Amino acid sequence: MSVVDNVTELLGPVIDTLGVELIDVEWVGSSLRIVVDEADGITTDRLADVNRLISPILDQHDPVPGRYTLEVSSPGVERKLTKPLHYARAIGEDVVVKLEAGNEPRRVKGRLSAFDEAAGTITVEAVELDGVDLASPETHLLALADIAKTRTVFAWGPTPKIGGPSGAKKAAKKSAAKAKPDQRTAGQPRPGQPKAKKQPKVKQQDELDPPPSSEPHPSSTRSEASRHE
């Protein structure tokens, strides 16, 4: 069996003892990613519980060759649907279904409206086929045997326009700057106003012959959990 199959078979029943579901196992390069979830979403504390539980088991059975990094994580907002329970939970959500070669269309995007485990089928109200938007939704009945991959998709909000809130703040700052009172000192000309001519100062007699002074003149002066074998 492959590394993914070995790890899934080994850890699935163990993780179930915590009331946590093993969603997926990914083995890429030297990284082993264990994806788990709970019915109402999983917390970081529960992820840590799973990590502490499975680490010694992986050490003991050694299903992964060589050195590797272990990562235990949640599925996130977009997740794979690989088991009947996954499809049952995802009814009403938007999904992207990739079909095996030989099927037309190959890619279906829309709302998952039904799942029939007995018949082995799902129903998708498609809004896009092979990357082309449809004028109106179309109902597609798809056999699980023909599906290569299914994942949920999250509808992200519109991208904020340039010059939105940040632009408004800049405009407000400019307006505030214009509204500030004139802080120039008295007698200082306004911008564009010609400077007043300096009137000659007539010295008094005591200024013409100042008394000598002995005083000197003043000078101007800054968890991912890893496992290595």
Secondary structure, 3 states (H helix, E strand, C coil): CCHHHHHHHHHHHHHHCCCCEEEEEEEECCEEEEEEECCCCCCHHHHHHHHHHHHHHHHHHCCCCCCCEEEEECCCCCCECCCHHHHHHCCCCEEEEEECCCCCCCEEEEEEEEEECCCCEEEEEEEEECCEEEEEEEEEEEEHHHEEEEEECCCCCCCCCCCCHHHHHHHHHHHHHHHCCCCCCCCCCCCCCCCCCCCCCCCCHHHHCCCCCCCCCCCCCCCCCCCCC
